[in-house]
Amino acid sequence: FLKAEKRTILFIDEIHRFNKAQQDALLPAVEDGTIILIGATTENPFFEVNSPLLSRCHLIVLEALTHDEIREIIKRARVDKRGLAGEFLLSDEVERLITINSQGDARVALNILESASRAAFSDGRKEITKTDVEKVIKTRIFYYDKDRDLHYDLASAFIKSLRASDPDAALAYFARMIEGGEDPKFIARRMVIFASEDIGNADPVALLVAVSSFLAVERVGLPECIINLAQAITYLATAPKSNASYLAVNKAFEDIKKTSYLTIPVKLRDTHYSGSKKLGHGIGYHYPHFYEGHFYPETLMPEELKGKTYYRPSRIGYEKKIYERLKKWKRLIKEKEKKDDK
């Protein structure tokens, strides 16, 4: 009798350490079913695993444990004979302190619990105190990657907290990035972008605050620049929000990419050289400062984009004043156009 063929399960831990050629070598065996491949990685598989191999796999994402799950693990470890065997007591407050500092990782929680129990044992105590846990936490290294998922996820959470006008959440993510060793200039640069993208003219001072905080980081450095950044973070988070400028420039670029040529009105063309007048440049141009309110009612859009409106200011913060001003100017333009038609 022929022996039944058996499929082989190949488990590769930290599969992201395999280079492209090594991962490609696995592909034929995975495709023909010779092996059942199980790969584990702490990195983002979309970045670290080859697309052909990834497309033939079922992706399972393992999330960090919840606080309730961590607390259950601590309770079991405290009484299990493989753990503390019920020899140590700890209050709900101490349990909570271990939980929130575990980073959702059971191993981290158990390591903190074990180290804290040793500290209590060395003092001849049977109760793990808050002080024991705090001593362990102080010596703990914060996990952080400066060019992978955690880096970008924290930066994303930070910006989204600013956008949601939540200064407390923004400060929490900021502190976590700094504790992990993030370059404060990276954070400051993101804030400068945010000031224009998400606040804009609703509060024009926001950009000045953000740029000033970046300069402070360059000139003061850590740890003092944390104070400057904190001031900027709380200002940006609590400022009125508007993305009108951001949407406007995106729309303008979208149209320009579709329009390869713009007809610049003759009256707007350069007049700095002697022959420009013979070409008619500048004729018909109205210098706004010569008119009431320093405004002359006309539109200067190129012919190809006539009737387009890009900037639509919100009615929030300072931008409300801009909205009213533009509304008035557009009304004056329409009134003049009606008169000219007659």
Disulfide bonds with the S-S distance in Angstrom:
none
